[in-house]
């Protein structure tokens, strides 16, 4: 009863009520709930309802233990969480990535949530239901722990969520693609009526790190958020694609000053500092023992003219995107001749990572690809995670004057200083078929872009 023994030690949620959770949003694979009382996020996997799953759910009315022990959901989630903690968290760094704890939800809890979530969920997401047995707890990055601070802090917390998307393009793609993947995808989405207007946002503006381009990127995200930009106040969404308001009012509230359009530059400068500044604590900045490989990676970053401090949030994400050195077509051809299917590569990688103590996770990924050609595709899958991840910049205004303090998690602006917390999330491993899906997607969006720009 190994799995049951492990499951029984984990947290079980009980007595959900309307005060226990807030619907934070969902993507193709997960529903995300905020738990204000514990300052945590509960992420629940989604699945399509099949006859077999329906029968299993009937059985679990008799005993939840049946599914805990025999169901694949719990075991699959356990592997995903282990991969997240052992590979993804070290890859992006503990400063930016939350701890995770797998939890068990009873059938009655799932049924309660499905009934009460219905009014919050968008119609195009309702073809999937919550997957029994697949839930995990993370830190809520809209919260900042301001206990024990030696200065006064505003009671309000403002969080800015970014889904930056893919900036890094392998050389082969640059020769084929006239624009970045995200920009061309806007034409495809418009054709399919997935969006009503094209966004002027380009990931390269954000990742470039220059003040001018970062300002341009954030301005575009404010004008057309789509699913790439949201704002929260004290954990509640106050701005996004479906919740537009006067952004200057939000900034006036953030800075504690009445602002006009000219003051938008103050916000852009503040975000620029948050996104390009290294806030990683010194104790986490361990040297990698593969100095030659890390130095080579650094030279790649330098040669592409990105203005990002090492270990800033954008540099962290970009460095993982750079693991894709050849493009989807190359890795798809490679995959067809290999035996790795679905998520079986996860266990293979987990067995290998412990063999390289003192080596950073990015270098381990590159070493594994050279050692075992079956694992070369893992580099692409890691980059794909970085292409789709999100991050949150959370700010609390400091009421005291601290301009002279050189503290990593404090940023300064014309209208005062702020305590900052930055978190990266959506870092679960992707299935191998992602590579084939991306190759087809790239062709579709290139065709759409060509059709709309042929005149």
Number of C-alpha atoms within 10 A of each C-alpha: 8 7 13 15 11 10 21 13 10 12 13 13 11 10 8 13 10 8 9 13 18 18 17 17 15 17 12 11 15 21 22 20 21 24 20 17 9 10 16 18 22 25 23 24 23 22 17 12 13 9 9 8 15 10 10 16 16 11 14 17 12 9 13 17 15 14 20 25 17 13 15 14 17 24 17 14 19 21 16 22 22 19 19 21 20 16 24 23 21 16 22 24 21 17 18 22 24 19 12 17 17 22 23 21 20 20 18 15 17 18 13 14 16 14 10 14 15 11 9 11 15 11 9 8 14 12 10 15 18 21 21 27 27 24 25 21 21 18 20 20 25 28 21 19 8 14 7 6 8 8 11 12 17 16 10 14 20 26 26 20 23 20 22 26 22 24 22 25 19 16 12 14 19 14 9 9 16 13 15 17 22 18 20 23 21 21 24 22 16 14 15 11 10 10 14 11 13 16 17 15 23 25 21 20 18 23 26 21 23 17 19 15 18 24 23 17 22 22 17 16 24 19 16 19 23 18 15 17 23 23 24 19 20 16 21 15 17 18 20 21 15 11 11 14 11 8 16 16 13 18 19 14 15 21 20 14 11 12 16 11 8 7 14 16 14 17 19 19 18 19 20 21 19 24 22 24 21 19 23 19 13 8 6 10 10 10 11 17 14 15 13 10 16 17 12 11 16 13 11 14 18 12 8 10 11 17 15 24 16 17 21 20 28 23 24 20 27 21 22 23 26 24 26 22 18 16 19 26 18 15 21 20 12 14 21 11 9 12 10 16 12 12 16 12 18 20 13 13 18 15 9 12 17 12 10 14 11 13 18 20 22 23 20 23 23 16 16 18 16 12 11 10 13 18 23 21 24 24 22 27 24 24 22 25 22 28 20 15 19 20 22 24 21 25 27 23 24 20 14 13 11 16 14 7 11 9 12 14 17 21 24 19 15 11 14 16 22 24 20 20 22 25 22 26 22 17 23 18 21 18 14 20 14 16 23 17 12 16 16 14 16 19 12 15 22 21 16 20 21 14 12 13 9 6 5
